[in-house]
C-alpha cells in the first residue's frame, strides 16, 4: 500500500482490507467523474457579481459624462487641460511609465517633473492619443467627470507607513532607481 495512514489503520484493526479497497476505488471514481465540490458555482457567482458591478459602474460613468456634457463641462475641461498642460522638456532622460486602458505608456521627464508626479503634485491626462501633464487638482476633476481620460493620478491612501522613532534605518534614503 502507498498510504501509510491506511496501513496504520489496518494494523490497528480499525478497518478491513475490503474497506480500504473500496475507499481506493471510490477515490478513483471521484477523480474520473470530477466530482463537483461547489467551487465552479462559486466562481460563476463571483464572475457574475463582478460583471454586474462593472456594468453598474459603466452606467454611472456614462450618466456623469452625459450630465457633464449637457452642462458643457467636458468641453471646458478639455480646453482647460490643454491650456494648463505642462510642456515636456525636449532633452529629458528619465522615462516615466504609466498604465492606461491596460497598456503601458511612457513619457520622458526630468528629475523635477518626476518628483512632482511621484509626490502627487502632477497628474497625467490622456485624450485623443496625446498625454498631458496637468496639476493634480485638474487631474482629479478629470478623473471625477471622465475617468476614461485619467492616465496617472497619485492618490494618497490612509495606509501610509508610520515611521518609528527608534528606527535604526531612518537616516538611509530609499533609492528612486527602482522605477519600472
VMD Tcl script that builds the backbone (N, CA, C; Angstrom):
set m [mol new atoms 540]
animate dup $m
set s [atomselect $m all]
$s set {name element resname resid chain x y z} {
  {N N UNK 1 A 0.827 -1.184 0.000}
  {CA C UNK 1 A 0.000 0.000 0.000}
  {C C UNK 1 A 0.873 1.250 0.000}
  {N N UNK 2 A 0.371 2.277 -0.659}
  {CA C UNK 2 A 1.129 3.507 -0.768}
  {C C UNK 2 A 0.776 4.480 0.338}
  {N N UNK 3 A -0.335 4.260 1.009}
  {CA C UNK 3 A -0.788 5.192 2.022}
  {C C UNK 3 A -0.425 4.666 3.413}
  {N N UNK 4 A 0.510 5.299 4.121}
  {CA C UNK 4 A 0.914 4.798 5.438}
  {C C UNK 4 A -0.199 4.913 6.479}
  {N N UNK 5 A -1.085 5.874 6.314}
  {CA C UNK 5 A -2.186 6.025 7.261}
  {C C UNK 5 A -3.132 4.826 7.176}
  {N N UNK 6 A -3.407 4.382 5.944}
  {CA C UNK 6 A -4.254 3.206 5.771}
  {C C UNK 6 A -3.594 1.972 6.378}
  {N N UNK 7 A -2.290 1.865 6.231}
  {CA C UNK 7 A -1.571 0.730 6.810}
  {C C UNK 7 A -1.683 0.734 8.329}
  {N N UNK 8 A -1.583 1.904 8.928}
  {CA C UNK 8 A -1.699 2.002 10.380}
  {C C UNK 8 A -3.092 1.589 10.846}
  {N N UNK 9 A -4.109 2.030 10.108}
  {CA C UNK 9 A -5.478 1.667 10.466}
  {C C UNK 9 A -5.695 0.163 10.330}
  {N N UNK 10 A -5.104 -0.442 9.291}
  {CA C UNK 10 A -5.211 -1.887 9.106}
  {C C UNK 10 A -4.524 -2.636 10.257}
  {N N UNK 11 A -3.339 -2.212 10.628}
  {CA C UNK 11 A -2.597 -2.876 11.706}
  {C C UNK 11 A -3.324 -2.737 13.041}
  {N N UNK 12 A -3.986 -1.590 13.230}
  {CA C UNK 12 A -4.715 -1.378 14.478}
  {C C UNK 12 A -6.027 -2.157 14.492}
  {N N UNK 13 A -6.456 -2.633 13.327}
  {CA C UNK 13 A -7.686 -3.410 13.250}
  {C C UNK 13 A -8.934 -2.552 13.173}
  {N N UNK 14 A -8.792 -1.282 12.841}
  {CA C UNK 14 A -9.939 -0.380 12.762}
  {C C UNK 14 A -10.667 -0.475 11.429}
  {N N UNK 15 A -9.986 -0.919 10.388}
  {CA C UNK 15 A -10.613 -1.083 9.081}
  {C C UNK 15 A -10.216 -2.442 8.516}
  {N N UNK 16 A -10.985 -2.885 7.541}
  {CA C UNK 16 A -10.669 -4.156 6.884}
  {C C UNK 16 A -10.071 -3.869 5.512}
  {N N UNK 17 A -9.504 -4.915 4.910}
  {CA C UNK 17 A -8.917 -4.746 3.572}
  {C C UNK 17 A -9.979 -4.368 2.561}
  {N N UNK 18 A -11.189 -4.876 2.726}
  {CA C UNK 18 A -12.271 -4.560 1.796}
  {C C UNK 18 A -12.624 -3.057 1.853}
  {N N UNK 19 A -12.655 -2.492 3.076}
  {CA C UNK 19 A -12.971 -1.061 3.203}
  {C C UNK 19 A -11.877 -0.199 2.580}
  {N N UNK 20 A -10.617 -0.601 2.747}
  {CA C UNK 20 A -9.504 0.143 2.159}
  {C C UNK 20 A -9.602 0.093 0.645}
  {N N UNK 21 A -9.880 -1.109 0.108}
  {CA C UNK 21 A -10.006 -1.259 -1.344}
  {C C UNK 21 A -11.188 -0.458 -1.870}
  {N N UNK 22 A -12.297 -0.477 -1.127}
  {CA C UNK 22 A -13.487 0.265 -1.526}
  {C C UNK 22 A -13.200 1.778 -1.537}
  {N N UNK 23 A -12.454 2.258 -0.547}
  {CA C UNK 23 A -12.101 3.675 -0.484}
  {C C UNK 23 A -11.217 4.063 -1.661}
  {N N UNK 24 A -10.279 3.194 -2.026}
  {CA C UNK 24 A -9.410 3.483 -3.164}
  {C C UNK 24 A -10.202 3.565 -4.461}
  {N N UNK 25 A -11.098 2.581 -4.667}
  {CA C UNK 25 A -11.881 2.596 -5.913}
  {C C UNK 25 A -12.814 3.795 -5.955}
  {N N UNK 26 A -13.377 4.173 -4.809}
  {CA C UNK 26 A -14.261 5.342 -4.774}
  {C C UNK 26 A -13.476 6.621 -5.087}
  {N N UNK 27 A -12.261 6.674 -4.588}
  {CA C UNK 27 A -11.417 7.830 -4.857}
  {C C UNK 27 A -11.106 7.933 -6.350}
  {N N UNK 28 A -10.807 6.783 -6.976}
  {CA C UNK 28 A -10.547 6.772 -8.416}
  {C C UNK 28 A -11.781 7.194 -9.197}
  {N N UNK 29 A -12.959 6.687 -8.780}
  {CA C UNK 29 A -14.211 7.050 -9.470}
  {C C UNK 29 A -14.472 8.559 -9.358}
  {N N UNK 30 A -14.230 9.090 -8.166}
  {CA C UNK 30 A -14.448 10.518 -7.963}
  {C C UNK 30 A -13.518 11.351 -8.837}
  {N N UNK 31 A -12.260 10.902 -8.929}
  {CA C UNK 31 A -11.317 11.617 -9.770}
  {C C UNK 31 A -11.735 11.569 -11.232}
  {N N UNK 32 A -12.214 10.392 -11.668}
  {CA C UNK 32 A -12.652 10.255 -13.059}
  {C C UNK 32 A -13.901 11.080 -13.320}
  {N N UNK 33 A -14.818 11.053 -12.397}
  {CA C UNK 33 A -16.077 11.763 -12.577}
  {C C UNK 33 A -15.932 13.252 -12.321}
  {N N UNK 34 A -14.788 13.636 -11.748}
  {CA C UNK 34 A -14.530 15.039 -11.402}
  {C C UNK 34 A -15.704 15.594 -10.598}
  {N N UNK 35 A -15.859 15.054 -9.447}
  {CA C UNK 35 A -16.966 15.415 -8.581}
  {C C UNK 35 A -16.929 16.914 -8.309}
  {N N UNK 36 A -18.050 17.557 -8.470}
  {CA C UNK 36 A -18.164 18.994 -8.272}
  {C C UNK 36 A -18.210 19.293 -6.782}
  {N N UNK 37 A -17.254 20.059 -6.322}
  {CA C UNK 37 A -17.224 20.412 -4.910}
  {C C UNK 37 A -17.886 21.766 -4.650}
  {N N UNK 38 A -18.513 22.348 -5.660}
  {CA C UNK 38 A -19.197 23.624 -5.499}
  {C C UNK 38 A -18.346 24.819 -5.866}
  {N N UNK 39 A -17.072 24.609 -6.155}
  {CA C UNK 39 A -16.198 25.742 -6.452}
  {C C UNK 39 A -16.526 26.363 -7.805}
  {N N UNK 40 A -16.973 25.568 -8.762}
  {CA C UNK 40 A -17.325 26.113 -10.074}
  {C C UNK 40 A -18.522 27.056 -9.959}
  {N N UNK 41 A -19.501 26.655 -9.169}
  {CA C UNK 41 A -20.675 27.510 -8.977}
  {C C UNK 41 A -20.284 28.803 -8.272}
  {N N UNK 42 A -19.380 28.695 -7.308}
  {CA C UNK 42 A -18.922 29.878 -6.589}
  {C C UNK 42 A -18.168 30.822 -7.520}
  {N N UNK 43 A -17.319 30.259 -8.380}
  {CA C UNK 43 A -16.581 31.078 -9.341}
  {C C UNK 43 A -17.529 31.779 -10.301}
  {N N UNK 44 A -18.551 31.069 -10.760}
  {CA C UNK 44 A -19.524 31.680 -11.670}
  {C C UNK 44 A -20.284 32.796 -10.971}
  {N N UNK 45 A -20.618 32.591 -9.707}
  {CA C UNK 45 A -21.338 33.609 -8.956}
  {C C UNK 45 A -20.476 34.862 -8.771}
  {N N UNK 46 A -19.206 34.665 -8.449}
  {CA C UNK 46 A -18.299 35.801 -8.278}
  {C C UNK 46 A -18.111 36.541 -9.591}
  {N N UNK 47 A -17.971 35.787 -10.699}
  {CA C UNK 47 A -17.817 36.417 -12.012}
  {C C UNK 47 A -19.067 37.216 -12.375}
  {N N UNK 48 A -20.238 36.678 -12.051}
  {CA C UNK 48 A -21.484 37.393 -12.340}
  {C C UNK 48 A -21.576 38.670 -11.514}
  {N N UNK 49 A -21.134 38.609 -10.246}
  {CA C UNK 49 A -21.150 39.811 -9.402}
  {C C UNK 49 A -20.197 40.868 -9.937}
  {N N UNK 50 A -19.001 40.445 -10.366}
  {CA C UNK 50 A -18.037 41.398 -10.929}
  {C C UNK 50 A -18.580 42.033 -12.197}
  {N N UNK 51 A -19.214 41.219 -13.039}
  {CA C UNK 51 A -19.771 41.741 -14.288}
  {C C UNK 51 A -20.893 42.735 -13.998}
  {N N UNK 52 A -21.756 42.405 -13.035}
  {CA C UNK 52 A -22.845 43.316 -12.675}
  {C C UNK 52 A -22.295 44.623 -12.117}
  {N N UNK 53 A -21.250 44.539 -11.289}
  {CA C UNK 53 A -20.640 45.752 -10.728}
  {C C UNK 53 A -19.998 46.598 -11.824}
  {N N UNK 54 A -19.336 45.941 -12.784}
  {CA C UNK 54 A -18.711 46.676 -13.885}
  {C C UNK 54 A -19.773 47.375 -14.732}
  {N N UNK 55 A -20.885 46.699 -14.994}
  {CA C UNK 55 A -21.967 47.317 -15.768}
  {C C UNK 55 A -22.568 48.489 -15.008}
  {N N UNK 56 A -22.721 48.329 -13.697}
  {CA C UNK 56 A -23.263 49.404 -12.873}
  {C C UNK 56 A -22.331 50.617 -12.894}
  {N N UNK 57 A -21.022 50.371 -12.750}
  {CA C UNK 57 A -20.042 51.454 -12.785}
  {C C UNK 57 A -20.022 52.145 -14.144}
  {N N UNK 58 A -20.116 51.350 -15.205}
  {CA C UNK 58 A -20.112 51.921 -16.550}
  {C C UNK 58 A -21.341 52.798 -16.763}
  {N N UNK 59 A -22.489 52.330 -16.298}
  {CA C UNK 59 A -23.712 53.122 -16.437}
  {C C UNK 59 A -23.604 54.425 -15.645}
  {N N UNK 60 A -23.026 54.346 -14.459}
  {CA C UNK 60 A -22.855 55.549 -13.643}
  {C C UNK 60 A -21.899 56.529 -14.316}
  {N N UNK 61 A -20.805 56.022 -14.877}
  {CA C UNK 61 A -19.860 56.888 -15.578}
  {C C UNK 61 A -20.496 57.534 -16.798}
  {N N UNK 62 A -21.270 56.764 -17.541}
  {CA C UNK 62 A -21.955 57.326 -18.708}
  {C C UNK 62 A -22.947 58.402 -18.289}
  {N N UNK 63 A -23.637 58.178 -17.182}
  {CA C UNK 63 A -24.592 59.162 -16.678}
  {C C UNK 63 A -23.870 60.455 -16.307}
  {N N UNK 64 A -22.729 60.317 -15.590}
  {CA C UNK 64 A -21.948 61.503 -15.225}
  {C C UNK 64 A -21.446 62.237 -16.464}
  {N N UNK 65 A -20.987 61.467 -17.453}
  {CA C UNK 65 A -20.469 62.073 -18.679}
  {C C UNK 65 A -21.579 62.826 -19.400}
  {N N UNK 66 A -22.768 62.236 -19.476}
  {CA C UNK 66 A -23.890 62.906 -20.142}
  {C C UNK 66 A -24.286 64.173 -19.400}
  {N N UNK 67 A -24.327 64.093 -18.059}
  {CA C UNK 67 A -24.671 65.283 -17.279}
  {C C UNK 67 A -23.631 66.384 -17.474}
  {N N UNK 68 A -22.357 65.991 -17.479}
  {CA C UNK 68 A -21.297 66.970 -17.678}
  {C C UNK 68 A -21.336 67.533 -19.090}
  {N N UNK 69 A -21.656 66.691 -20.060}
  {CA C UNK 69 A -21.737 67.167 -21.438}
  {C C UNK 69 A -22.870 68.167 -21.599}
  {N N UNK 70 A -23.986 67.890 -20.939}
  {CA C UNK 70 A -25.113 68.815 -21.001}
  {C C UNK 70 A -24.736 70.183 -20.435}
  {N N UNK 71 A -23.936 70.171 -19.419}
  {CA C UNK 71 A -23.542 71.430 -18.795}
  {C C UNK 71 A -22.372 72.085 -19.522}
  {N N UNK 72 A -21.785 71.399 -20.468}
  {CA C UNK 72 A -20.658 71.953 -21.196}
  {C C UNK 72 A -19.350 71.836 -20.435}
  {N N UNK 73 A -19.368 71.053 -19.361}
  {CA C UNK 73 A -18.169 70.936 -18.545}
  {C C UNK 73 A -17.061 70.161 -19.241}
  {N N UNK 74 A -17.435 69.183 -20.034}
  {CA C UNK 74 A -16.418 68.355 -20.682}
  {C C UNK 74 A -15.637 69.178 -21.697}
  {N N UNK 75 A -16.343 69.975 -22.490}
  {CA C UNK 75 A -15.655 70.834 -23.460}
  {C C UNK 75 A -14.730 71.810 -22.765}
  {N N UNK 76 A -15.226 72.398 -21.668}
  {CA C UNK 76 A -14.403 73.331 -20.905}
  {C C UNK 76 A -13.218 72.638 -20.256}
  {N N UNK 77 A -13.429 71.399 -19.853}
  {CA C UNK 77 A -12.360 70.632 -19.241}
  {C C UNK 77 A -11.257 70.334 -20.239}
  {N N UNK 78 A -11.642 69.992 -21.457}
  {CA C UNK 78 A -10.645 69.701 -22.499}
  {C C UNK 78 A -9.811 70.949 -22.783}
  {N N UNK 79 A -10.461 72.067 -22.953}
  {CA C UNK 79 A -9.703 73.291 -23.225}
  {C C UNK 79 A -8.842 73.681 -22.022}
  {N N UNK 80 A -9.350 73.424 -20.818}
  {CA C UNK 80 A -8.592 73.787 -19.626}
  {C C UNK 80 A -7.329 72.938 -19.484}
  {N N UNK 81 A -7.432 71.616 -19.673}
  {CA C UNK 81 A -6.210 70.837 -19.504}
  {C C UNK 81 A -5.268 70.986 -20.677}
  {N N UNK 82 A -5.765 71.379 -21.836}
  {CA C UNK 82 A -4.843 71.674 -22.935}
  {C C UNK 82 A -4.116 72.991 -22.678}
  {N N UNK 83 A -4.819 73.937 -22.057}
  {CA C UNK 83 A -4.231 75.243 -21.774}
  {C C UNK 83 A -3.243 75.174 -20.607}
  {N N UNK 84 A -3.577 74.392 -19.571}
  {CA C UNK 84 A -2.737 74.324 -18.376}
  {C C UNK 84 A -1.692 73.210 -18.422}
  {N N UNK 85 A -1.617 72.488 -19.526}
  {CA C UNK 85 A -0.672 71.374 -19.622}
  {C C UNK 85 A 0.759 71.878 -19.518}
  {N N UNK 86 A 1.573 71.128 -18.812}
  {CA C UNK 86 A 2.976 71.467 -18.635}
  {C C UNK 86 A 3.759 70.889 -19.801}
  {N N UNK 87 A 4.546 71.729 -20.420}
  {CA C UNK 87 A 5.320 71.291 -21.580}
  {C C UNK 87 A 6.445 70.364 -21.133}
  {N N UNK 88 A 6.588 69.246 -21.825}
  {CA C UNK 88 A 7.638 68.279 -21.506}
  {C C UNK 88 A 8.981 68.783 -22.016}
  {N N UNK 89 A 10.044 68.582 -21.241}
  {CA C UNK 89 A 11.373 69.009 -21.701}
  {C C UNK 89 A 11.828 68.163 -22.891}
  {N N UNK 90 A 12.537 68.789 -23.826}
  {CA C UNK 90 A 12.938 68.094 -25.053}
  {C C UNK 90 A 14.078 67.111 -24.828}
  {N N UNK 91 A 14.965 67.393 -23.910}
  {CA C UNK 91 A 16.136 66.543 -23.715}
  {C C UNK 91 A 16.084 65.809 -22.373}
  {N N UNK 92 A 14.899 65.381 -21.976}
  {CA C UNK 92 A 14.756 64.652 -20.720}
  {C C UNK 92 A 15.206 63.203 -20.909}
  {N N UNK 93 A 15.811 62.653 -19.873}
  {CA C UNK 93 A 16.347 61.300 -19.972}
  {C C UNK 93 A 15.607 60.286 -19.107}
  {N N UNK 94 A 14.817 60.750 -18.149}
  {CA C UNK 94 A 14.108 59.830 -17.272}
  {C C UNK 94 A 12.798 59.395 -17.919}
  {N N UNK 95 A 12.607 58.095 -17.969}
  {CA C UNK 95 A 11.398 57.543 -18.579}
  {C C UNK 95 A 10.390 57.266 -17.467}
  {N N UNK 96 A 9.207 57.875 -17.565}
  {CA C UNK 96 A 8.148 57.674 -16.583}
  {C C UNK 96 A 7.062 56.834 -17.228}
  {N N UNK 97 A 6.842 55.621 -16.717}
  {CA C UNK 97 A 5.844 54.711 -17.270}
  {C C UNK 97 A 4.554 54.790 -16.476}
  {N N UNK 98 A 3.430 54.677 -17.174}
  {CA C UNK 98 A 2.124 54.618 -16.532}
  {C C UNK 98 A 1.220 53.739 -17.379}
  {N N UNK 99 A 0.186 53.198 -16.751}
  {CA C UNK 99 A -0.748 52.338 -17.482}
  {C C UNK 99 A -2.018 53.109 -17.791}
  {N N UNK 100 A -2.556 52.825 -18.964}
  {CA C UNK 100 A -3.786 53.457 -19.406}
  {C C UNK 100 A -4.529 52.443 -20.264}
  {N N UNK 101 A -5.705 52.040 -19.832}
  {CA C UNK 101 A -6.507 51.020 -20.531}
  {C C UNK 101 A -5.708 49.739 -20.754}
  {N N UNK 102 A -5.047 49.275 -19.714}
  {CA C UNK 102 A -4.256 48.031 -19.737}
  {C C UNK 102 A -3.100 48.073 -20.736}
  {N N UNK 103 A -2.636 49.244 -21.087}
  {CA C UNK 103 A -1.453 49.404 -21.932}
  {C C UNK 103 A -0.473 50.293 -21.187}
  {N N UNK 104 A 0.797 50.054 -21.435}
  {CA C UNK 104 A 1.834 50.845 -20.775}
  {C C UNK 104 A 2.292 51.954 -21.707}
  {N N UNK 105 A 2.224 53.172 -21.220}
  {CA C UNK 105 A 2.693 54.334 -21.960}
  {C C UNK 105 A 3.849 54.951 -21.177}
  {N N UNK 106 A 4.660 55.718 -21.858}
  {CA C UNK 106 A 5.784 56.338 -21.163}
  {C C UNK 106 A 5.976 57.767 -21.643}
  {N N UNK 107 A 6.489 58.570 -20.738}
  {CA C UNK 107 A 6.849 59.956 -21.015}
  {C C UNK 107 A 8.285 60.158 -20.557}
  {N N UNK 108 A 9.014 60.991 -21.258}
  {CA C UNK 108 A 10.365 61.337 -20.832}
  {C C UNK 108 A 10.286 62.660 -20.084}
  {N N UNK 109 A 10.686 62.612 -18.817}
  {CA C UNK 109 A 10.601 63.775 -17.947}
  {C C UNK 109 A 11.964 64.005 -17.292}
  {N N UNK 110 A 12.118 65.193 -16.682}
  {CA C UNK 110 A 13.341 65.450 -15.926}
  {C C UNK 110 A 13.090 65.108 -14.453}
  {N N UNK 111 A 14.108 65.277 -13.621}
  {CA C UNK 111 A 14.006 64.878 -12.219}
  {C C UNK 111 A 12.934 65.672 -11.473}
  {N N UNK 112 A 12.800 66.941 -11.796}
  {CA C UNK 112 A 11.823 67.797 -11.120}
  {C C UNK 112 A 10.410 67.321 -11.418}
  {N N UNK 113 A 10.109 67.063 -12.690}
  {CA C UNK 113 A 8.774 66.590 -13.051}
  {C C UNK 113 A 8.505 65.204 -12.484}
  {N N UNK 114 A 9.528 64.345 -12.460}
  {CA C UNK 114 A 9.349 63.010 -11.909}
  {C C UNK 114 A 8.992 63.079 -10.428}
  {N N UNK 115 A 9.698 63.926 -9.682}
  {CA C UNK 115 A 9.398 64.039 -8.254}
  {C C UNK 115 A 8.009 64.637 -8.035}
  {N N UNK 116 A 7.603 65.566 -8.896}
  {CA C UNK 116 A 6.260 66.136 -8.766}
  {C C UNK 116 A 5.190 65.087 -9.079}
  {N N UNK 117 A 5.437 64.233 -10.064}
  {CA C UNK 117 A 4.493 63.158 -10.368}
  {C C UNK 117 A 4.397 62.165 -9.216}
  {N N UNK 118 A 5.542 61.808 -8.645}
  {CA C UNK 118 A 5.553 60.818 -7.568}
  {C C UNK 118 A 5.026 61.374 -6.252}
  {N N UNK 119 A 5.136 62.688 -6.056}
  {CA C UNK 119 A 4.628 63.309 -4.835}
  {C C UNK 119 A 3.167 63.706 -4.937}
  {N N UNK 120 A 2.580 63.579 -6.112}
  {CA C UNK 120 A 1.169 63.885 -6.256}
  {C C UNK 120 A 0.880 65.331 -6.593}
  {N N UNK 121 A 1.849 66.052 -7.078}
  {CA C UNK 121 A 1.619 67.438 -7.455}
  {C C UNK 121 A 1.153 67.546 -8.902}
  {N N UNK 122 A 1.442 66.523 -9.700}
  {CA C UNK 122 A 1.034 66.493 -11.103}
  {C C UNK 122 A 0.293 65.198 -11.393}
  {N N UNK 123 A -0.468 65.202 -12.461}
  {CA C UNK 123 A -1.146 64.007 -12.943}
  {C C UNK 123 A -1.017 63.955 -14.448}
  {N N UNK 124 A -1.384 62.827 -15.027}
  {CA C UNK 124 A -1.329 62.667 -16.482}
  {C C UNK 124 A -2.728 62.409 -16.994}
  {N N UNK 125 A -3.120 63.196 -17.988}
  {CA C UNK 125 A -4.408 63.037 -18.651}
  {C C UNK 125 A -4.119 62.651 -20.088}
  {N N UNK 126 A -4.812 61.629 -20.576}
  {CA C UNK 126 A -4.611 61.166 -21.958}
  {C C UNK 126 A -5.913 61.369 -22.723}
  {N N UNK 127 A -5.825 62.185 -23.774}
  {CA C UNK 127 A -7.008 62.500 -24.586}
  {C C UNK 127 A -6.591 62.536 -26.056}
  {N N UNK 128 A -7.318 61.800 -26.882}
  {CA C UNK 128 A -7.069 61.744 -28.325}
  {C C UNK 128 A -5.612 61.405 -28.630}
  {N N UNK 129 A -5.120 60.307 -28.057}
  {CA C UNK 129 A -3.776 59.771 -28.306}
  {C C UNK 129 A -2.646 60.720 -27.897}
  {N N UNK 130 A -2.921 61.670 -27.017}
  {CA C UNK 130 A -1.897 62.594 -26.534}
  {C C UNK 130 A -1.934 62.616 -25.015}
  {N N UNK 131 A -0.771 62.624 -24.402}
  {CA C UNK 131 A -0.672 62.683 -22.942}
  {C C UNK 131 A -0.346 64.106 -22.517}
  {N N UNK 132 A -1.004 64.563 -21.469}
  {CA C UNK 132 A -0.807 65.913 -20.946}
  {C C UNK 132 A -0.428 65.830 -19.471}
  {N N UNK 133 A 0.623 66.544 -19.074}
  {CA C UNK 133 A 0.966 66.692 -17.662}
  {C C UNK 133 A 0.187 67.885 -17.126}
  {N N UNK 134 A -0.644 67.645 -16.128}
  {CA C UNK 134 A -1.505 68.707 -15.601}
  {C C UNK 134 A -1.373 68.753 -14.080}
  {N N UNK 135 A -1.765 69.872 -13.458}
  {CA C UNK 135 A -1.766 69.939 -11.990}
  {C C UNK 135 A -2.712 68.895 -11.388}
  {N N UNK 136 A -2.428 68.509 -10.159}
  {CA C UNK 136 A -3.156 67.422 -9.506}
  {C C UNK 136 A -4.655 67.711 -9.381}
  {N N UNK 137 A -5.006 68.930 -9.021}
  {CA C UNK 137 A -6.431 69.286 -8.852}
  {C C UNK 137 A -7.200 69.111 -10.159}
  {N N UNK 138 A -6.580 69.494 -11.259}
  {CA C UNK 138 A -7.227 69.342 -12.558}
  {C C UNK 138 A -7.349 67.861 -12.926}
  {N N UNK 139 A -6.330 67.082 -12.630}
  {CA C UNK 139 A -6.397 65.640 -12.898}
  {C C UNK 139 A -7.491 64.981 -12.063}
  {N N UNK 140 A -7.698 65.455 -10.840}
  {CA C UNK 140 A -8.783 64.928 -10.005}
  {C C UNK 140 A -10.138 65.248 -10.617}
  {N N UNK 141 A -10.295 66.469 -11.126}
  {CA C UNK 141 A -11.570 66.828 -11.762}
  {C C UNK 141 A -11.815 65.998 -13.013}
  {N N UNK 142 A -10.761 65.771 -13.797}
  {CA C UNK 142 A -10.895 64.935 -14.991}
  {C C UNK 142 A -11.291 63.523 -14.576}
  {N N UNK 143 A -10.670 63.006 -13.531}
  {CA C UNK 143 A -10.977 61.659 -13.056}
  {C C UNK 143 A -12.419 61.564 -12.560}
  {N N UNK 144 A -12.921 62.631 -11.975}
  {CA C UNK 144 A -14.286 62.619 -11.469}
  {C C UNK 144 A -15.307 62.688 -12.600}
  {N N UNK 145 A -15.053 63.536 -13.606}
  {CA C UNK 145 A -16.016 63.701 -14.691}
  {C C UNK 145 A -15.868 62.643 -15.780}
  {N N UNK 146 A -14.645 62.397 -16.221}
  {CA C UNK 146 A -14.388 61.449 -17.311}
  {C C UNK 146 A -13.214 60.555 -16.901}
  {N N UNK 147 A -13.462 59.503 -16.119}
  {CA C UNK 147 A -12.347 58.689 -15.631}
  {C C UNK 147 A -11.594 57.949 -16.736}
  {N N UNK 148 A -12.185 57.822 -17.910}
  {CA C UNK 148 A -11.504 57.138 -19.014}
  {C C UNK 148 A -10.309 57.947 -19.524}
  {N N UNK 149 A -10.234 59.217 -19.221}
  {CA C UNK 149 A -9.158 60.063 -19.717}
  {C C UNK 149 A -7.993 60.165 -18.741}
  {N N UNK 150 A -8.193 59.762 -17.515}
  {CA C UNK 150 A -7.155 59.936 -16.500}
  {C C UNK 150 A -6.130 58.820 -16.625}
  {N N UNK 151 A -4.906 59.190 -17.018}
  {CA C UNK 151 A -3.858 58.209 -17.216}
  {C C UNK 151 A -3.095 57.892 -15.956}
  {N N UNK 152 A -2.731 58.906 -15.190}
  {CA C UNK 152 A -1.979 58.693 -13.953}
  {C C UNK 152 A -2.429 59.735 -12.949}
  {N N UNK 153 A -2.841 59.269 -11.791}
  {CA C UNK 153 A -3.255 60.168 -10.723}
  {C C UNK 153 A -2.800 59.556 -9.414}
  {N N UNK 154 A -1.898 60.222 -8.751}
  {CA C UNK 154 A -1.399 59.727 -7.476}
  {C C UNK 154 A -2.439 60.025 -6.426}
  {N N UNK 155 A -2.871 58.983 -5.708}
  {CA C UNK 155 A -3.887 59.143 -4.673}
  {C C UNK 155 A -3.271 58.756 -3.340}
  {N N UNK 156 A -3.395 59.638 -2.386}
  {CA C UNK 156 A -2.843 59.359 -1.062}
  {C C UNK 156 A -3.808 58.433 -0.340}
  {N N UNK 157 A -3.291 57.304 0.109}
  {CA C UNK 157 A -4.132 56.362 0.839}
  {C C UNK 157 A -3.904 56.511 2.337}
  {N N UNK 158 A -4.828 55.966 3.104}
  {CA C UNK 158 A -4.748 56.074 4.560}
  {C C UNK 158 A -3.794 55.051 5.150}
  {N N UNK 159 A -3.262 54.173 4.346}
  {CA C UNK 159 A -2.385 53.111 4.830}
  {C C UNK 159 A -0.910 53.517 4.721}
  {N N UNK 160 A -0.618 54.767 4.982}
  {CA C UNK 160 A 0.770 55.223 4.898}
  {C C UNK 160 A 1.578 54.605 6.021}
  {N N UNK 161 A 2.858 54.442 5.762}
  {CA C UNK 161 A 3.721 53.837 6.755}
  {C C UNK 161 A 3.962 54.808 7.905}
  {N N UNK 162 A 3.955 54.259 9.081}
  {CA C UNK 162 A 4.249 55.055 10.265}
  {C C UNK 162 A 5.733 54.880 10.563}
  {N N UNK 163 A 6.429 56.001 10.679}
  {CA C UNK 163 A 7.863 55.956 10.929}
  {C C UNK 163 A 8.073 55.815 12.430}
  {N N UNK 164 A 8.823 54.819 12.803}
  {CA C UNK 164 A 9.116 54.602 14.210}
  {C C UNK 164 A 10.216 55.563 14.653}
  {N N UNK 165 A 10.147 55.987 15.904}
  {CA C UNK 165 A 11.142 56.917 16.411}
  {C C UNK 165 A 12.496 56.243 16.596}
  {N N UNK 166 A 12.508 54.968 16.914}
  {CA C UNK 166 A 13.748 54.244 17.152}
  {C C UNK 166 A 14.193 53.458 15.930}
  {N N UNK 167 A 13.788 53.871 14.773}
  {CA C UNK 167 A 14.126 53.143 13.554}
  {C C UNK 167 A 15.612 53.307 13.263}
  {N N UNK 168 A 16.385 52.206 13.233}
  {CA C UNK 168 A 17.826 52.325 13.002}
  {C C UNK 168 A 18.168 52.707 11.557}
  {N N UNK 169 A 17.224 52.559 10.643}
  {CA C UNK 169 A 17.481 52.865 9.238}
  {C C UNK 169 A 16.829 54.179 8.794}
  {N N UNK 170 A 16.436 55.002 9.735}
  {CA C UNK 170 A 15.751 56.247 9.403}
  {C C UNK 170 A 16.651 57.208 8.629}
  {N N UNK 171 A 17.972 57.132 8.830}
  {CA C UNK 171 A 18.890 58.043 8.157}
  {C C UNK 171 A 19.178 57.638 6.717}
  {N N UNK 172 A 18.816 56.416 6.336}
  {CA C UNK 172 A 19.109 55.922 4.993}
  {C C UNK 172 A 17.941 56.192 4.055}
  {N N UNK 173 A 18.260 56.724 2.899}
  {CA C UNK 173 A 17.246 57.079 1.915}
  {C C UNK 173 A 17.025 55.895 0.979}
  {N N UNK 174 A 15.770 55.625 0.661}
  {CA C UNK 174 A 15.452 54.563 -0.293}
  {C C UNK 174 A 15.691 55.118 -1.694}
  {N N UNK 175 A 16.463 54.431 -2.522}
  {CA C UNK 175 A 16.777 54.964 -3.855}
  {C C UNK 175 A 15.562 54.951 -4.782}
  {N N UNK 176 A 15.536 55.929 -5.682}
  {CA C UNK 176 A 14.443 56.031 -6.644}
  {C C UNK 176 A 14.750 55.310 -7.950}
  {N N UNK 177 A 15.832 54.560 -8.015}
  {CA C UNK 177 A 16.176 53.893 -9.252}
  {C C UNK 177 A 15.431 52.573 -9.413}
  {N N UNK 178 A 14.446 52.324 -8.583}
  {CA C UNK 178 A 13.661 51.109 -8.659}
  {C C UNK 178 A 12.388 51.321 -9.475}
  {N N UNK 179 A 12.445 52.224 -10.437}
  {CA C UNK 179 A 11.285 52.509 -11.282}
  {C C UNK 179 A 11.141 51.410 -12.305}
  {N N UNK 180 A 9.920 51.104 -12.698}
  {CA C UNK 180 A 9.693 50.065 -13.699}
  {C C UNK 180 A 9.539 50.669 -15.055}
}
mol reanalyze $m
mol bondsrecalc $m
mol representation Tube
mol addrep $m
